[in-house]
Amino acid sequence: MSRRQATGLAPALAAMLFTGALFTGCQQQPATPPAQQAPAGPSSPAPAAESGKGETGKTAAMPSLVVETVDGQTYDLAARRGRWVVVNFWATWCAPCLKEMPELSALDAMREHIEVVGLAYEEIEPEAMRAFLRERPVVYPIAILDVYDPPADFATPRGLPLTYLIAPDGRLAKRFLGPVTAHEIEAAIEAAGGPKTGA
């Protein structure tokens, strides 16, 4: 091969290598085994780039959930049969979580067939949470989860927010990884055979 030919190939080869590097960077990195990960919390918040990447374990097809809310009430998912329930895993340090709270609150208030429950996945005292909610009030119930013993029927979140849509019969209808809007929730309900948006 002549020197001129070799020189002409160099830019093309460099371009190919650069393109390959771009595609490699777009691939999802393998998840760290659960045993090597610390629970998410204020001392170890998930980086913004990892928000919504998923969870560890598997969510039951018909999950059960019984938790105590910050106002001292018992929330039982099974008692909500007949309604679409939005189960929202969130945290006070999670900016996307805070952004979606007003919309979730409006959805709960405006749609009789939909209700929301917020599950705070972080280490925070109830009084601190109540103070936080006085600054950012919502109409739906909030419960604080034990990050070391989360609900068994829901996969452990490894990025927040993480939201589940439960059908009126108690079955898991859809999972949303990352921020979700009221429109997306209502579209999922309609797609699953529920009332149309605005009904």
Backbone as a printed PyTorch tensor [residue, N CA C, xyz], in Angstrom:
tensor([[[  0.8590,  -1.1900,   0.0000],
         [  0.0000,   0.0000,   0.0000],
         [  0.8930,   1.2370,   0.0000]],

        [[  0.5650,   2.2070,  -0.8380],
         [  1.3850,   3.4140,  -0.9270],
         [  1.1420,   4.3050,   0.2730]],

        [[  2.0700,   5.2290,   0.4900],
         [  1.9170,   6.1610,   1.6080],
         [  0.6700,   7.0230,   1.4040]],

        [[  0.3790,   7.3990,   0.1460],
         [ -0.8040,   8.2220,  -0.1300],
         [ -2.0840,   7.4760,   0.2420]],

        [[ -2.1400,   6.1670,  -0.0960],
         [ -3.3210,   5.3680,   0.2490],
         [ -3.4800,   5.2600,   1.7600]],

        [[ -2.3590,   5.0120,   2.4670],
         [ -2.4170,   4.8900,   3.9270],
         [ -2.8800,   6.1890,   4.5570]],

        [[ -2.3730,   7.3110,   4.0130],
         [ -2.7730,   8.6140,   4.5480],
         [ -4.2540,   8.8680,   4.3090]],

        [[ -4.7680,   8.4370,   3.1680],
         [ -6.1800,   8.6340,   2.8560],
         [ -7.0900,   7.7930,   3.7270]],

        [[ -6.6140,   6.6420,   4.1920],
         [ -7.4340,   5.7670,   5.0310],
         [ -7.5030,   6.2440,   6.4670]],

        [[ -6.5410,   7.0010,   6.9120],
         [ -6.4790,   7.3930,   8.3200],
         [ -7.7240,   8.1460,   8.7800]],

        [[ -8.1880,   9.1890,   8.0530],
         [ -9.3940,   9.8930,   8.5140],
         [-10.6150,   8.9980,   8.5520]],

        [[-10.7600,   8.1100,   7.5600],
         [-11.9190,   7.2120,   7.5350],
         [-11.8900,   6.2730,   8.7270]],

        [[-10.7000,   5.7350,   9.0510],
         [-10.5740,   4.8290,  10.1900],
         [-10.8930,   5.5530,  11.4850]],

        [[-10.4250,   6.7780,  11.6240],
         [-10.6980,   7.5530,  12.8340],
         [-12.1930,   7.8010,  12.9890]],

        [[-12.8710,   8.0900,  11.8710],
         [-14.3150,   8.3310,  11.9200],
         [-15.0600,   7.0860,  12.3460]],

        [[-14.6230,   5.9130,  11.8480],
         [-15.2690,   4.6540,  12.2250],
         [-15.1050,   4.3840,  13.7060]],

        [[-13.9130,   4.6140,  14.2330],
         [-13.6690,   4.3770,  15.6540],
         [-14.5040,   5.3100,  16.5130]],

        [[-14.6270,   6.5820,  16.0990],
         [-15.4180,   7.5450,  16.8590],
         [-16.8890,   7.1550,  16.8810]],

        [[-17.4210,   6.7270,  15.7120],
         [-18.8150,   6.2910,  15.6350],
         [-19.0520,   5.0800,  16.5170]],

        [[-18.1190,   4.1410,  16.5090],
         [-18.2510,   2.9570,  17.3510],
         [-18.2790,   3.3200,  18.8140]],

        [[-17.4640,   4.2890,  19.2030],
         [-17.4380,   4.7140,  20.6030],
         [-18.7620,   5.3230,  21.0150]],

        [[-19.3970,   6.0730,  20.1050],
         [-20.6900,   6.6660,  20.4140],
         [-21.7360,   5.6010,  20.6740]],

        [[-21.8000,   4.5880,  19.8130],
         [-22.7870,   3.5290,  19.9910],
         [-22.5250,   2.7370,  21.2660]],

        [[-21.2570,   2.4990,  21.5830],
         [-20.9330,   1.7800,  22.8120],
         [-21.4000,   2.5630,  24.0220]],

        [[-21.2500,   3.9040,  23.9940],
         [-21.6610,   4.7300,  25.1180],
         [-23.1570,   4.7490,  25.3220]],

        [[-23.9510,   4.4420,  24.2860],
         [-25.4040,   4.4360,  24.3980],
         [-25.9320,   3.1550,  25.0160]],

        [[-25.0970,   2.1390,  25.1100],
         [-25.5530,   0.8710,  25.6660],
         [-25.7190,   0.9960,  27.1700]],

        [[-26.7830,   0.3480,  27.6900],
         [-27.0130,   0.3680,  29.1280],
         [-25.9450,  -0.4500,  29.8340]],

        [[-25.3690,   0.1200,  30.8770],
         [-24.3440,  -0.5830,  31.6300],
         [-24.9790,  -1.6630,  32.4940]],

        [[-24.3090,  -2.7940,  32.7130],
         [-24.8740,  -3.8440,  33.5520],
         [-25.0820,  -3.3520,  34.9650]],

        [[-26.1890,  -3.7620,  35.5560],
         [-26.5210,  -3.3240,  36.9090],
         [-25.6000,  -3.9750,  37.9310]],

        [[-25.2810,  -3.2320,  38.9840],
         [-24.4990,  -3.7860,  40.0780],
         [-25.3680,  -4.7590,  40.8520]],

        [[-24.8550,  -5.9120,  41.2560],
         [-25.6590,  -6.8560,  42.0190],
         [-26.2550,  -6.1930,  43.2450]],

        [[-27.5150,  -6.5340,  43.6160],
         [-28.1840,  -5.8970,  44.7390],
         [-27.3720,  -5.9380,  46.0240]],

        [[-26.6350,  -7.0340,  46.2630],
         [-25.8980,  -7.1740,  47.5060],
         [-24.8140,  -6.1230,  47.6370]],

        [[-24.3900,  -5.5280,  46.5290],
         [-23.3260,  -4.5410,  46.5660],
         [-23.8550,  -3.1220,  46.5730]],

        [[-25.1730,  -2.9590,  46.5790],
         [-25.7520,  -1.6330,  46.5180],
         [-26.3520,  -1.2580,  47.8580]],

        [[-26.1690,  -0.0100,  48.2560],
         [-26.7990,   0.4950,  49.4640],
         [-28.1750,   1.0150,  49.1100]],

        [[-29.1550,   0.9430,  50.0240],
         [-30.4820,   1.4650,  49.7380],
         [-30.4160,   2.9510,  49.4370]],

        [[-31.3090,   3.3780,  48.5420],
         [-31.3420,   4.7960,  48.2130],
         [-31.8120,   5.5840,  49.4150]],

        [[-31.2860,   6.7550,  49.6150],
         [-31.6870,   7.5880,  50.7430],
         [-30.9580,   8.8940,  50.6580]],

        [[-31.1980,   9.7910,  51.6110],
         [-30.5710,  11.0950,  51.5370],
         [-29.0660,  11.0510,  51.5960]],

        [[-28.5090,   9.9840,  52.2260],
         [-27.0640,   9.8830,  52.3170],
         [-26.4580,   9.3270,  51.0420]],

        [[-27.2800,   8.6850,  50.1830],
         [-26.7630,   8.1200,  48.9420],
         [-27.7830,   8.2550,  47.8210]],

        [[-28.1500,   9.4900,  47.4430],
         [-29.1620,   9.6740,  46.3990],
         [-28.6950,   9.1520,  45.0580]],

        [[-29.6530,   8.6460,  44.2710],
         [-29.3230,   8.1720,  42.9320],
         [-28.9250,   9.3540,  42.0730]],

        [[-27.8380,   9.2370,  41.3080],
         [-27.4530,  10.3230,  40.4060],
         [-28.5620,  10.5960,  39.4060]],

        [[-28.6390,  11.8330,  38.9400],
         [-29.7130,  12.2120,  38.0170],
         [-29.7050,  11.3400,  36.7760]],

        [[-28.5260,  10.9480,  36.3000],
         [-28.4270,  10.1430,  35.0830],
         [-29.0170,   8.7620,  35.2780]],

        [[-29.1110,   8.2950,  36.5500],
         [-29.6250,   6.9680,  36.8080],
         [-31.1070,   6.9740,  37.1470]],

        [[-31.7010,   8.1420,  37.2820],
         [-33.0950,   8.2230,  37.6590],
         [-33.9650,   7.4840,  36.6560]],

        [[-34.7950,   6.5610,  37.1630],
         [-35.7060,   5.8420,  36.2990],
         [-35.1120,   4.6480,  35.5980]],

        [[-33.9160,   4.1810,  35.9880],
         [-33.3180,   3.0420,  35.2980],
         [-33.9660,   1.7180,  35.6810]],

        [[-34.6990,   1.6610,  36.7780],
         [-35.3910,   0.4200,  37.0660],
         [-35.3950,   0.0380,  38.5160]],

        [[-35.4080,  -1.2620,  38.7270],
         [-35.5340,  -1.7800,  40.0660],
         [-34.8610,  -3.1270,  40.1620]],

        [[-34.7640,  -3.6360,  41.3920],
         [-34.1880,  -4.9460,  41.6270],
         [-35.2880,  -5.8760,  42.1160]],

        [[-35.3480,  -7.0670,  41.5690],
         [-36.3880,  -8.0110,  41.9640],
         [-37.5600,  -7.9520,  41.0060]],

        [[-38.6860,  -8.4820,  41.4370],
         [-39.8560,  -8.5650,  40.5680],
         [-41.1010,  -8.1540,  41.3350]],

        [[-41.9510,  -7.3780,  40.6880],
         [-43.2040,  -6.9550,  41.2930],
         [-44.2750,  -8.0050,  41.0220]],

        [[-45.0660,  -8.3020,  42.0440],
         [-46.1110,  -9.3130,  41.9200],
         [-47.1740,  -8.8680,  40.9220]],

        [[-47.8060,  -9.8510,  40.2740],
         [-48.8590,  -9.5450,  39.3020],
         [-50.0530,  -8.8830,  39.9770]],

        [[-50.3040,  -9.2460,  41.2360],
         [-51.3690,  -8.6340,  42.0300],
         [-50.7690,  -8.2610,  43.3910]],

        [[-50.0270,  -7.1600,  43.4500],
         [-49.2880,  -6.8260,  44.6670],
         [-50.1860,  -6.4100,  45.8270]],

        [[-49.7370,  -6.7520,  47.0220],
         [-50.4090,  -6.2860,  48.2340],
         [-49.5540,  -5.1900,  48.8540]],

        [[-50.1900,  -4.3000,  49.5720],
         [-49.4770,  -3.1970,  50.2040],
         [-50.2870,  -2.6990,  51.3900]],

        [[-49.6940,  -2.7780,  52.5600],
         [-50.3060,  -2.2270,  53.7700],
         [-49.2400,  -1.3950,  54.4650]],

        [[-49.4560,  -0.0900,  54.5610],
         [-48.4740,   0.8110,  55.1630],
         [-49.1870,   1.8160,  56.0590]],

        [[-48.4170,   2.3900,  56.9780],
         [-48.9520,   3.4600,  57.8250],
         [-48.5470,   4.7990,  57.2250]],

        [[-49.5050,   5.6690,  57.0350],
         [-49.2230,   6.9720,  56.4500],
         [-48.7150,   7.9400,  57.5150]],

        [[-48.1630,   9.0600,  57.0780],
         [-47.5790,  10.0100,  58.0270],
         [-48.6280,  10.6820,  58.9060]],

        [[-49.9030,  10.5730,  58.5290],
         [-50.9530,  11.1240,  59.3870],
         [-51.5540,  10.0660,  60.3030]],

        [[-50.8830,   8.9070,  60.3930],
         [-51.2850,   7.8830,  61.3500],
         [-52.3600,   6.9310,  60.8760]],

        [[-52.7330,   6.9930,  59.6090],
         [-53.7500,   6.1020,  59.0680],
         [-53.1100,   4.8650,  58.4370]],

        [[-53.9030,   3.8100,  58.3210],
         [-53.4380,   2.6020,  57.6430],
         [-53.9220,   2.6260,  56.2010]],

        [[-52.9890,   2.4610,  55.2840],
         [-53.3380,   2.4030,  53.8660],
         [-53.2180,   0.9640,  53.4050]],

        [[-54.3400,   0.4090,  52.9200],
         [-54.3800,  -0.9760,  52.4420],
         [-54.7820,  -0.9550,  50.9660]],

        [[-53.8630,  -1.3720,  50.1190],
         [-54.1280,  -1.3560,  48.6820],
         [-55.3240,  -2.2260,  48.3190]],

        [[-55.5030,  -3.3340,  49.0290],
         [-56.6120,  -4.2430,  48.7330],
         [-57.9660,  -3.5770,  48.9580]],

        [[-58.0180,  -2.5880,  49.8400],
         [-59.2730,  -1.8950,  50.1250],
         [-59.6390,  -0.9050,  49.0270]],

        [[-58.7440,  -0.7260,  48.0650],
         [-58.9860,   0.2180,  46.9690],
         [-59.5140,  -0.4510,  45.7100]],

        [[-59.9720,  -1.6730,  45.8100],
         [-60.5190,  -2.3650,  44.6520],
         [-61.6520,  -1.5420,  44.0380]],

        [[-61.7080,  -1.5360,  42.7230],
         [-62.7270,  -0.7600,  42.0270],
         [-62.2080,   0.5650,  41.5060]],

        [[-60.9860,   0.9280,  41.9090],
         [-60.3700,   2.1610,  41.4240],
         [-59.0020,   1.8600,  40.8250]],

        [[-58.5670,   2.7570,  39.9680],
         [-57.2020,   2.7080,  39.4640],
         [-56.3160,   3.3830,  40.5000]],

        [[-55.2600,   2.7080,  40.9150],
         [-54.3850,   3.2480,  41.9580],
         [-52.9910,   3.4960,  41.3880]],

        [[-52.4920,   4.6920,  41.6250],
         [-51.1420,   5.0760,  41.2110],
         [-50.2410,   4.9770,  42.4390]],

        [[-49.3140,   4.0280,  42.4160],
         [-48.3750,   3.8240,  43.5230],
         [-47.0490,   4.4650,  43.1190]],

        [[-46.7120,   5.5500,  43.7900],
         [-45.5660,   6.3790,  43.3930],
         [-44.4390,   6.3070,  44.4220]],

        [[-43.3190,   5.6810,  44.0310],
         [-42.1180,   5.6660,  44.8700],
         [-41.3560,   6.9630,  44.6110]],

        [[-40.9970,   7.6730,  45.6720],
         [-40.3690,   8.9790,  45.5220],
         [-39.4820,   9.2670,  46.7260]],

        [[-38.8590,  10.4430,  46.7370],
         [-38.0540,  10.8860,  47.8810],
         [-37.9870,  12.4040,  47.8760]],

        [[-37.7830,  12.9840,  49.0420],
         [-37.7540,  14.4420,  49.1570],
         [-36.5490,  15.0550,  48.4560]],

        [[-35.4690,  14.2650,  48.2820],
         [-34.2580,  14.7820,  47.6360],
         [-34.2760,  14.6110,  46.1120]],

        [[-35.3300,  14.0060,  45.6010],
         [-35.4210,  13.6760,  44.1740],
         [-36.1570,  14.7920,  43.4250]],

        [[-35.4200,  15.5990,  42.6650],
         [-36.0200,  16.7380,  41.9580],
         [-37.1360,  16.3370,  40.9870]],

        [[-36.9640,  15.2840,  40.1570],
         [-38.0650,  14.8870,  39.2680],
         [-39.3060,  14.4450,  40.0460]],

        [[-39.0990,  13.8530,  41.2230],
         [-40.2290,  13.4340,  42.0560],
         [-41.0430,  14.6500,  42.4960]],

        [[-40.3370,  15.6800,  42.9430],
         [-41.0110,  16.8840,  43.4240],
         [-41.7490,  17.5850,  42.2880]],

        [[-41.1910,  17.5250,  41.1040],
         [-41.8160,  18.1820,  39.9530],
         [-43.1440,  17.5330,  39.5850]],

        [[-43.2460,  16.2030,  39.7430],
         [-44.4690,  15.5150,  39.3340],
         [-45.5390,  15.4940,  40.4280]],

        [[-45.1880,  15.8560,  41.6710],
         [-46.1480,  15.7860,  42.7710],
         [-47.3990,  16.6360,  42.5610]],

        [[-47.2920,  17.9010,  42.1450],
         [-48.5210,  18.6870,  41.9450],
         [-49.4630,  18.0750,  40.9050]],

        [[-48.9070,  17.4990,  39.8570],
         [-49.7390,  16.8920,  38.8160],
         [-50.4110,  15.6200,  39.3280]],

        [[-49.6790,  14.8320,  40.1070],
         [-50.2760,  13.6320,  40.6950],
         [-51.3730,  14.0110,  41.6800]],

        [[-51.1430,  15.0830,  42.4310],
         [-52.1470,  15.5440,  43.3880],
         [-53.4120,  16.0050,  42.6720]],

        [[-53.2440,  16.7230,  41.5710],
         [-54.4000,  17.1750,  40.7910],
         [-55.1470,  15.9960,  40.1830]],

        [[-54.4100,  14.9940,  39.7360],
         [-55.0250,  13.7970,  39.1660],
         [-55.8800,  13.0970,  40.2120]],

        [[-55.3570,  12.9710,  41.4240],
         [-56.0950,  12.3350,  42.5130],
         [-57.3590,  13.1300,  42.8470]],

        [[-57.2470,  14.4400,  42.8420],
         [-58.3710,  15.2870,  43.2270],
         [-59.4550,  15.3610,  42.1560]],

        [[-59.0690,  15.2900,  40.8890],
         [-60.0060,  15.5560,  39.7980],
         [-60.6390,  14.3130,  39.1800]],

        [[-60.0900,  13.1430,  39.4410],
         [-60.6050,  11.9190,  38.8240],
         [-61.1210,  10.9620,  39.8990]],

        [[-62.4290,  10.7290,  39.9000],
         [-63.0250,   9.8740,  40.9230],
         [-62.5650,   8.4250,  40.8130]],

        [[-62.1930,   7.9950,  39.6130],
         [-61.8170,   6.5970,  39.4200],
         [-60.3190,   6.3580,  39.6150]],

        [[-59.5740,   7.4230,  39.9630],
         [-58.1240,   7.2980,  40.1480],
         [-57.7370,   7.8250,  41.5200]],

        [[-56.8540,   7.1130,  42.2040],
         [-56.2800,   7.6520,  43.4310],
         [-54.7900,   7.3630,  43.4640]],

        [[-54.0800,   8.1630,  44.2200],
         [-52.6250,   8.0970,  44.2790],
         [-52.1870,   7.8250,  45.7100]],

        [[-51.1190,   7.0680,  45.8600],
         [-50.4570,   6.9220,  47.1600],
         [-48.9650,   7.1300,  46.9350]],

        [[-48.3490,   7.9420,  47.7800],
         [-46.9230,   8.2150,  47.6670],
         [-46.1340,   7.4260,  48.6940]],

        [[-45.1250,   6.7050,  48.2380],
         [-44.2720,   5.9040,  49.1200],
         [-42.8820,   6.5270,  49.1390]],

        [[-42.5480,   7.2000,  50.2340],
         [-41.2520,   7.8640,  50.3590],
         [-40.1710,   6.8240,  50.6310]],

        [[-39.3000,   6.6300,  49.6620],
         [-38.2440,   5.6200,  49.7730],
         [-36.9570,   6.3080,  50.2160]],

        [[-36.8810,   6.5870,  51.5070],
         [-35.7220,   7.2790,  52.0640],
         [-35.7600,   7.1740,  53.5860]],

        [[-34.6510,   7.5160,  54.2020],
         [-34.5830,   7.5560,  55.6570],
         [-34.9110,   8.9750,  56.1130]],

        [[-36.0860,   9.1530,  56.6630],
         [-36.5440,  10.4590,  57.1200],
         [-37.5280,  10.2550,  58.2600]],

        [[-37.4770,  11.1100,  59.2620],
         [-38.3890,  11.0080,  60.3950],
         [-39.7800,  11.5120,  59.9970]],

        [[-40.8230,  10.9250,  60.5860],
         [-42.1860,  11.3530,  60.2480],
         [-42.4200,  12.8480,  60.4320]],

        [[-41.8810,  13.4280,  61.5090],
         [-42.0930,  14.8540,  61.7390],
         [-41.4270,  15.6950,  60.6510]],

        [[-40.2440,  15.2640,  60.2250],
         [-39.5640,  15.9720,  59.1360],
         [-40.3700,  15.8660,  57.8450]],

        [[-40.9800,  14.7050,  57.6210],
         [-41.8070,  14.5370,  56.4260],
         [-43.0530,  15.4050,  56.5130]],

        [[-43.6620,  15.4600,  57.6810],
         [-44.8570,  16.3030,  57.8350],
         [-44.5180,  17.7770,  57.5910]],

        [[-43.3490,  18.1950,  58.0750],
         [-42.9170,  19.5770,  57.8360],
         [-42.6930,  19.8160,  56.3420]],

        [[-42.1180,  18.8260,  55.6780],
         [-41.8900,  18.9290,  54.2340],
         [-43.2170,  19.0560,  53.4940]],

        [[-44.2020,  18.2620,  53.9020],
         [-45.4960,  18.2730,  53.2220],
         [-46.2930,  19.5430,  53.5200]],

        [[-45.9730,  20.2040,  54.6120],
         [-46.6140,  21.5030,  54.8480],
         [-46.1330,  22.5350,  53.8220]],

        [[-44.9080,  22.3630,  53.3790],
         [-44.3570,  23.2550,  52.3620],
         [-44.7820,  22.8380,  50.9510]],

        [[-44.9740,  21.5350,  50.7620],
         [-45.3660,  20.9900,  49.4550],
         [-46.5680,  20.0590,  49.6450]],

        [[-47.7230,  20.6170,  49.9410],
         [-48.8890,  19.7800,  50.2450],
         [-49.4170,  19.0160,  49.0330]],

        [[-49.9210,  17.8170,  49.3030],
         [-50.5980,  16.9980,  48.2970],
         [-51.8680,  16.4490,  48.9290]],

        [[-52.8310,  16.0710,  48.0990],
         [-54.1020,  15.5750,  48.6310],
         [-54.0720,  14.0760,  48.8850]],

        [[-53.0910,  13.3850,  48.3400],
         [-53.0430,  11.9280,  48.4880],
         [-52.1820,  11.5250,  49.6910]],

        [[-52.4000,  10.3100,  50.2210],
         [-51.6460,   9.8680,  51.3960],
         [-50.1800,   9.5950,  51.0840]],

        [[-49.3400,   9.8420,  52.0840],
         [-47.9040,   9.6120,  51.9810],
         [-47.4800,   8.6740,  53.1040]],

        [[-46.6950,   7.6770,  52.7550],
         [-46.1300,   6.7580,  53.7490],
         [-44.6180,   6.7310,  53.5830]],

        [[-43.9060,   6.5390,  54.6920],
         [-42.4480,   6.4260,  54.6560],
         [-42.0890,   4.9460,  54.7080]],

        [[-41.3170,   4.4930,  53.7400],
         [-40.9140,   3.0900,  53.6980],
         [-39.6090,   2.8730,  54.4490]],

        [[-39.4380,   1.6660,  54.9360],
         [-38.1600,   1.2440,  55.5000],
         [-37.2850,   0.8180,  54.3210]],

        [[-36.2220,   1.5600,  54.0460],
         [-35.4000,   1.2490,  52.8730],
         [-34.6940,  -0.0910,  53.0100]],

        [[-34.5890,  -0.5990,  54.2530],
         [-33.9500,  -1.8950,  54.4600],
         [-34.9610,  -3.0410,  54.4590]],

        [[-36.2500,  -2.6930,  54.4380],
         [-37.3020,  -3.7080,  54.4140],
         [-38.4970,  -3.1670,  53.6250]],

        [[-38.3060,  -2.9320,  52.3250],
         [-39.3860,  -2.3650,  51.5040],
         [-40.5020,  -3.3820,  51.2870]],

        [[-41.6550,  -2.9410,  50.7930],
         [-42.7800,  -3.8540,  50.5510],
         [-42.3650,  -5.0470,  49.6910]],

        [[-42.6890,  -6.2390,  50.1560],
         [-42.2190,  -7.4630,  49.5010],
         [-42.7920,  -7.6560,  48.1030]],

        [[-43.9940,  -7.1620,  47.8580],
         [-44.6440,  -7.4070,  46.5690],
         [-44.2470,  -6.4150,  45.4790]],

        [[-43.4150,  -5.4420,  45.8380],
         [-42.9280,  -4.4830,  44.8440],
         [-41.4160,  -4.6040,  44.7260]],

        [[-40.9300,  -4.5680,  43.5020],
         [-39.4890,  -4.6300,  43.2870],
         [-38.8240,  -3.4230,  43.9560]],

        [[-37.6060,  -3.6270,  44.4440],
         [-36.8780,  -2.5540,  45.1090],
         [-36.4030,  -1.5270,  44.0840]],

        [[-36.8170,  -0.2720,  44.2100],
         [-36.4020,   0.7320,  43.2250],
         [-34.9240,   1.0490,  43.3230]],

        [[-34.2810,   1.1990,  42.1650],
         [-32.8800,   1.6140,  42.1070],
         [-32.7350,   2.9480,  41.3890]],

        [[-33.8490,   3.5990,  41.1790],
         [-33.8920,   4.9260,  40.5920],
         [-35.2670,   5.5040,  40.8740]],

        [[-35.3540,   6.7840,  41.1030],
         [-36.6140,   7.4310,  41.4270],
         [-36.8410,   8.6140,  40.4860]],

        [[-38.1220,   8.9260,  40.2200],
         [-39.3160,   8.2420,  40.6930],
         [-39.5930,   6.9430,  39.9350]],

        [[-40.3550,   6.0820,  40.5900],
         [-40.7900,   4.8180,  39.9990],
         [-42.2660,   4.6670,  40.3410]],

        [[-43.1020,   4.4920,  39.3360],
         [-44.5460,   4.5220,  39.5420],
         [-45.2140,   3.2910,  38.9430]],

        [[-46.1840,   2.7570,  39.6850],
         [-46.9560,   1.6030,  39.2290],
         [-48.4210,   1.9950,  39.1100]],

        [[-49.0740,   1.4740,  38.0880],
         [-50.5110,   1.6540,  37.9160],
         [-51.1830,   0.3220,  38.2150]],

        [[-52.0540,   0.3360,  39.2210],
         [-52.7700,  -0.8710,  39.6310],
         [-54.2120,  -0.7760,  39.1480]],

        [[-54.6770,  -1.8150,  38.4640],
         [-56.0320,  -1.8370,  37.9070],
         [-57.0730,  -2.0420,  39.0090]],

        [[-58.3410,  -1.7690,  38.7160],
         [-59.3990,  -1.9260,  39.7150],
         [-59.5160,  -3.3350,  40.2870]],

        [[-59.0600,  -4.3510,  39.5530],
         [-59.1120,  -5.7160,  40.0770],
         [-57.8780,  -6.0580,  40.9040]],

        [[-56.9820,  -5.0940,  41.0910],
         [-55.7970,  -5.3100,  41.9160],
         [-54.5670,  -5.7660,  41.1650]],

        [[-54.7000,  -5.9360,  39.8620],
         [-53.5590,  -6.4130,  39.0770],
         [-52.6670,  -5.2570,  38.6170]],

        [[-51.3840,  -5.5670,  38.4650],
         [-50.4350,  -4.5880,  37.9550],
         [-50.7390,  -4.3270,  36.4820]],

        [[-51.0360,  -3.0710,  36.1390],
         [-51.3930,  -2.7220,  34.7630],
         [-50.2210,  -2.1380,  33.9930]],

        [[-49.4010,  -1.3240,  34.6550],
         [-48.2830,  -0.6840,  33.9610],
         [-47.2670,  -0.1680,  34.9690]],

        [[-46.0330,  -0.0850,  34.5080],
         [-44.9340,   0.4440,  35.3130],
         [-44.3170,   1.6120,  34.5500]],

        [[-44.0420,   2.6830,  35.2580],
         [-43.4190,   3.8630,  34.6640],
         [-42.0600,   4.0800,  35.3210]],

        [[-41.0000,   4.0370,  34.5390],
         [-39.6600,   4.2780,  35.0480],
         [-39.2930,   5.7280,  34.7800]],

        [[-39.0750,   6.4970,  35.8200],
         [-38.7790,   7.9090,  35.6550],
         [-40.0380,   8.7510,  35.8010]],

        [[-39.9200,  10.0540,  35.5740],
         [-41.0630,  10.9520,  35.7490],
         [-42.2460,  10.5500,  34.8750]],

        [[-43.4470,  10.7620,  35.4040],
         [-44.6630,  10.4150,  34.6710],
         [-45.6340,  11.5830,  34.7670]],

        [[-46.4310,  11.7670,  33.7410],
         [-47.4260,  12.8420,  33.7280],
         [-48.8250,  12.2630,  33.8980]],

        [[-49.7620,  13.1230,  34.2630],
         [-51.1500,  12.7010,  34.3840],
         [-51.6680,  12.1920,  33.0420]],

        [[-51.2560,  12.8400,  31.9640],
         [-51.6880,  12.4090,  30.6260],
         [-51.2210,  10.9820,  30.3380]],

        [[-49.9860,  10.6650,  30.6930],
         [-49.4610,   9.3160,  30.4500],
         [-50.2090,   8.2790,  31.2760]],

        [[-50.5520,   8.6310,  32.5020],
         [-51.2970,   7.7050,  33.3540],
         [-52.6900,   7.4680,  32.7840]],

        [[-53.3680,   8.5330,  32.4000],
         [-54.7190,   8.3810,  31.8600],
         [-54.7040,   7.6560,  30.5170]],

        [[-53.6640,   7.8660,  29.7300],
         [-53.5390,   7.1400,  28.4640],
         [-53.3520,   5.6500,  28.7210]],

        [[-52.5820,   5.3100,  29.7540],
         [-52.3710,   3.9060,  30.1070],
         [-53.6670,   3.2710,  30.6010]],

        [[-54.4450,   4.0280,  31.3500],
         [-55.7380,   3.5290,  31.8280],
         [-56.6720,   3.2660,  30.6480]],

        [[-56.7240,   4.2050,  29.7230],
         [-57.5720,   4.0350,  28.5350],
         [-57.1170,   2.8380,  27.7100]],

        [[-55.7940,   2.6710,  27.5590],
         [-55.2620,   1.5530,  26.7790],
         [-55.5780,   0.2120,  27.4280]],

        [[-55.7270,   0.2220,  28.7570],
         [-56.0280,  -1.0130,  29.4810],
         [-57.5250,  -1.2730,  29.5880]],

        [[-58.3240,  -0.4420,  28.9200],
         [-59.7630,  -0.6580,  28.9170],
         [-60.5250,   0.1750,  29.9170]],

        [[-59.8430,   1.1130,  30.5760],
         [-60.4940,   1.9700,  31.5510],
         [-61.1590,   3.1670,  30.9040]],

        [[-61.6940,   4.0810,  31.7280],
         [-62.3630,   5.2750,  31.1910],
         [-61.4320,   6.1090,  30.3280]],

        [[-62.0000,   6.7550,  29.3340],
         [-61.2060,   7.6120,  28.4650],
         [-60.8300,   8.8950,  29.1890]],

        [[-59.7660,   9.5230,  28.7330],
         [-59.3020,  10.7730,  29.3230],
         [-60.4260,  11.8000,  29.3240]],

        [[-60.6450,  12.3950,  30.4960],
         [-61.6850,  13.4070,  30.6140],
         [-63.0300,  12.8390,  31.0180]],

        [[-63.1030,  11.4720,  31.0950],
         [-64.3930,  10.8710,  31.4540],
         [-64.6190,  10.9490,  32.9480]]])
